[in-house]
Amino acid sequence: MQDSFALELNSLDGLSSTLMMSYKEAMSSTQEDLWKQDIMERLDSMTKQEVLINTNLQEALKEVPQESILSTKWVFAKKKKPKQYKGLLVAQGFRQIHGINFDERFAPTPKFSALRMLFSITCKPKWMVNIFEIKVAFLHSLIDKPVYLWPPKGMHIPQYHVLKLKEALYFTKQAACC
């Protein structure tokens, strides 16, 4: 029952992915321009929010060892409704080093029974439940330890520079801790 309810909720939003692809596949597809446009919008958003700060590699190495600088990757998904092309910049958070890149982390999540109770409460007075997406939602968690990234494909920064994270990026240990 629990799985079928979750599947039903997932299908209600109409945002299910129809296609996942790598950077190379996206850039060699017929929709290359749409993917590039999305990349530019996301990088602009991260720059405006000061999520990514262009930093000299030597300055970064004063704070963290080179092996703790995380690689990045683009993950692309084509959504059904509304038809949109979404590129997510993700970090290899599994390579973060405890005590150097992060401390203990906890992300509160509701239990299924709490969600079911919430939905049952909204049904009684015939309230509407709306599902929506917050763009770049994971980019609002502050970083408490220095985290540096190698620049992603498609981003042009000077040689011997890395990106310092001021706020969390998808798949970093800090991402879900808003």
C-alpha distance (Angstrom), angle and dihedral (degrees) to the residues before:
residue distance angle dihedral
M1 . . .
Q2 3.79 . .
D3 3.82 92.7 .
S4 3.80 93.9 47.1
F5 3.82 91.0 50.0
A6 3.81 91.0 51.3
L7 3.80 90.8 48.0
E8 3.79 90.1 49.7
L9 3.81 91.5 51.8
N10 3.79 90.7 48.1
S11 3.78 92.4 52.6
L12 3.81 93.1 47.1
D13 3.78 94.3 68.4
G14 3.81 93.4 56.9
L15 3.79 91.1 -144.2
S16 3.78 97.4 111.4
S17 3.78 114.4 141.1
T18 3.74 119.0 -109.8
L19 3.78 96.9 -176.5
M20 3.80 135.8 25.7
M21 3.78 120.3 -172.8
S22 3.78 145.2 164.0
Y23 3.81 127.2 -108.4
K24 3.81 91.4 -101.0
E25 3.82 92.2 51.0
A26 3.82 92.7 46.5
M27 3.80 93.4 49.1
S28 3.81 92.4 49.2
S29 3.82 94.4 46.6
T30 3.79 127.4 97.8
Q31 3.83 88.3 -109.4
E32 3.82 92.8 59.0
D33 3.83 92.2 125.0
L34 3.82 92.2 53.2
W35 3.81 91.7 49.7
K36 3.82 91.5 47.7
Q37 3.80 90.2 49.8
D38 3.81 90.5 52.6
I39 3.82 91.5 47.7
M40 3.80 90.8 52.3
E41 3.82 91.8 47.9
R42 3.80 91.7 50.4
L43 3.80 94.3 46.0
D44 3.83 89.9 47.0
S45 3.80 90.0 50.7
M46 3.81 91.4 49.9
T47 3.80 91.0 47.5
K48 3.82 93.0 49.2
Q49 3.80 90.8 48.5
E50 3.82 88.8 45.9
V51 3.80 90.5 -126.4
L52 3.83 91.2 139.0
I53 3.80 120.7 42.3
N54 3.80 119.7 -169.4
T55 3.83 106.1 -126.9
N56 3.79 135.5 178.3
L57 3.81 110.8 -106.7
Q58 3.83 92.2 -129.6
E59 3.83 90.4 56.3
A60 3.81 90.1 49.7
L61 3.80 92.1 50.4
K62 3.82 89.1 58.0
E63 3.82 88.1 64.4
V64 3.81 104.6 33.7
P65 3.81 138.3 17.1
Q66 3.82 115.3 -101.9
E67 3.81 92.8 -114.1
S68 3.82 89.7 63.0
I69 3.83 92.7 60.0
L70 3.79 103.3 107.5
S71 3.78 127.1 -133.5
T72 3.79 118.5 -129.5
K73 3.75 133.3 -145.6
W74 3.80 137.7 -170.5
V75 3.80 117.5 -127.0
F76 3.79 116.4 -167.4
A77 3.80 129.5 -158.7
K78 3.78 129.5 179.2
K79 3.80 109.4 -147.6
K80 3.81 125.4 -147.5
K81 3.81 103.0 -145.1
P82 2.93 119.9 52.5
K83 3.77 91.1 17.2
Q84 3.76 104.4 -119.5
Y85 3.76 141.7 147.7
K86 3.79 113.7 -129.3
G87 3.76 126.2 -169.8
L88 3.79 118.6 -173.8
L89 3.77 122.7 -162.6
V90 3.79 107.4 -144.1
A91 3.78 132.5 -175.9
Q92 3.78 127.6 -141.0
G93 3.80 90.8 -112.0
F94 3.80 91.1 168.1
R95 3.83 85.8 74.7
Q96 3.81 93.5 58.0
I97 3.79 113.7 119.3
H98 3.81 118.1 -132.1
G99 3.80 109.9 -119.3
I100 3.81 93.1 17.1
N101 3.83 104.5 54.5
F102 3.81 100.0 15.0
D103 3.79 146.2 2.5
E104 3.79 126.1 -145.1
R105 3.80 113.0 -39.5
F106 3.78 133.3 -157.7
A107 3.80 127.5 -180.0
P108 3.81 114.5 -169.3
T109 3.78 112.6 -135.7
P110 3.80 128.1 178.1
K111 3.77 121.3 -111.9
F112 3.78 117.3 -116.4
S113 3.82 90.5 -113.2
A114 3.83 90.1 56.7
L115 3.81 91.3 51.8
R116 3.79 91.5 47.8
M117 3.81 90.0 50.6
L118 3.81 90.9 49.2
F119 3.81 91.9 51.3
S120 3.81 92.2 46.6
I121 3.83 90.5 51.9
T122 3.80 90.8 52.8
C123 3.82 91.7 50.5
K124 3.81 96.0 57.7
P125 3.84 97.8 65.7
K126 3.83 88.9 33.5
W127 3.77 93.9 -112.0
M128 3.78 119.6 168.6
V129 3.79 120.7 -116.1
N130 3.78 113.2 -148.9
I131 3.77 125.4 -164.7
F132 3.77 119.0 -154.2
E133 3.75 140.7 166.9
I134 3.78 124.4 -122.1
K135 3.78 108.7 -147.8
V136 3.81 114.7 -128.4
A137 3.83 89.7 -0.1
F138 3.79 94.0 157.9
L139 3.79 91.2 57.0
H140 3.80 93.5 76.5
S141 3.82 100.9 74.7
L142 3.77 112.9 100.3
I143 3.80 119.5 -126.4
D144 3.80 113.5 -125.0
K145 3.81 97.3 -173.4
P146 3.81 128.5 40.8
V147 3.81 112.2 -85.8
Y148 3.80 120.2 -178.6
L149 3.80 128.9 -171.1
W150 3.76 136.2 -160.5
P151 3.83 106.5 -122.4
P152 3.81 116.3 -94.9
K153 3.78 124.4 -117.6
G154 3.77 110.3 -82.4
M155 3.81 94.5 31.5
H156 3.76 115.8 105.2
I157 3.79 117.4 -155.3
P158 3.81 129.6 152.9
Q159 3.79 119.0 -75.6
Y160 3.83 114.6 -91.0
H161 3.79 91.8 26.9
V162 3.80 129.7 119.3
L163 3.79 133.7 -173.9
K164 3.78 121.4 -104.7
L165 3.78 115.4 -151.1
K166 3.78 115.6 -132.8
E167 3.81 92.4 174.2
A168 3.79 131.0 22.4
L169 3.78 125.0 -76.4
Y170 3.80 127.3 -153.9
F171 3.83 112.1 -72.1
T172 3.80 95.9 13.9
K173 3.80 114.1 127.0
Q174 3.82 89.4 -113.3
A175 3.83 96.1 51.6
A176 3.80 100.8 95.7
C177 3.80 95.5 40.7
C178 3.81 101.4 91.5
